[in-house]
Amino acid sequence: LIPLDAPIQSRNYITPSATSRKDIPPSVARTFMNRRREMDPEKVALLEHVEQARRRNTLAARKSRQRKLEHVRNLEEDVEGLRAE
């Protein structure tokens, strides 16, 4: 598993995502990466909000995977204990 403190990779999609619908057009997202200072402050704020949401989601997914792994390990220990009885 990836540690919780591992860096989160930036999302630089070449084509629009097939699995998620974005409120931000891909052209705006590309522009954001190249010309952040020249953009409208509202667009910058919206894109930063999306980036923060993605970071939070990534961390939540990592924590969920860790909890699931611990749960499975506990269940396996219980099974081994019952088999030993």
C-alpha positions as CSV (number, residue, x, y, z in Angstrom):
1,L,0.0,0.0,0.0
2,I,1.0,3.6,-0.5
3,P,1.9,5.4,2.7
4,L,-0.5,8.2,3.8
5,D,2.4,10.7,3.6
6,A,3.4,9.7,0.1
7,P,3.2,12.6,-2.4
8,I,0.1,12.9,-4.5
9,Q,0.7,12.9,-8.2
10,S,-0.6,15.8,-10.2
11,R,-3.3,15.0,-12.7
12,N,-2.2,16.0,-16.2
13,Y,-4.7,14.3,-18.5
14,I,-4.1,14.4,-22.2
15,T,-7.7,13.6,-23.0
16,P,-10.9,14.0,-21.0
17,S,-11.5,11.4,-18.4
18,A,-14.0,8.7,-19.5
19,T,-15.1,7.9,-16.0
20,S,-15.7,11.3,-14.5
21,R,-17.6,14.3,-15.8
22,K,-15.8,17.5,-15.2
23,D,-17.5,20.9,-14.8
24,I,-14.3,22.5,-16.1
25,P,-13.6,22.2,-19.8
26,P,-10.3,20.5,-20.6
27,S,-9.1,23.6,-22.4
28,V,-9.5,25.6,-19.2
29,A,-7.7,22.9,-17.2
30,R,-4.8,22.9,-19.7
31,T,-4.6,26.7,-19.6
32,F,-4.6,26.5,-15.9
33,M,-1.4,24.5,-15.9
34,N,0.3,26.8,-18.3
35,R,-1.0,30.3,-17.5
36,R,-2.3,30.3,-14.0
37,R,-1.3,33.9,-13.4
38,E,-3.1,35.2,-16.5
39,M,-6.4,33.5,-15.7
40,D,-9.6,34.9,-14.3
41,P,-9.4,34.7,-10.5
42,E,-12.7,32.8,-10.4
43,K,-11.4,30.1,-12.7
44,V,-8.2,29.8,-10.6
45,A,-10.3,29.4,-7.4
46,L,-12.5,26.8,-9.0
47,L,-9.5,24.8,-10.2
48,E,-7.8,25.0,-6.9
49,H,-11.0,23.8,-5.2
50,V,-11.0,20.8,-7.6
51,E,-7.4,20.0,-6.8
52,Q,-8.0,20.1,-3.1
53,A,-11.0,17.8,-3.5
54,R,-8.9,15.4,-5.4
55,R,-6.2,15.5,-2.8
56,R,-8.7,14.8,0.0
57,N,-10.3,12.0,-2.0
58,T,-6.8,10.4,-2.6
59,L,-6.0,10.5,1.1
60,A,-9.5,9.1,2.0
61,A,-9.0,6.2,-0.5
62,R,-5.6,5.4,1.0
63,K,-7.0,5.3,4.5
64,S,-9.9,3.2,3.3
65,R,-7.5,0.7,1.7
66,Q,-5.5,0.6,4.9
67,R,-8.6,-0.1,7.0
68,K,-9.7,-2.8,4.6
69,L,-6.3,-4.5,4.7
70,E,-6.3,-4.5,8.6
71,H,-9.8,-5.9,8.7
72,V,-8.8,-8.7,6.3
73,R,-5.7,-9.5,8.4
74,N,-7.9,-9.6,11.6
75,L,-10.3,-12.0,9.9
76,E,-7.5,-14.2,8.7
77,E,-6.1,-14.3,12.3
78,D,-9.5,-15.3,13.6
79,V,-9.8,-18.0,11.0
80,E,-6.4,-19.4,12.0
81,G,-7.3,-19.3,15.7
82,L,-10.6,-21.2,15.0
83,R,-8.7,-23.8,12.9
84,A,-6.2,-24.3,15.7
85,E,-9.1,-25.0,18.1
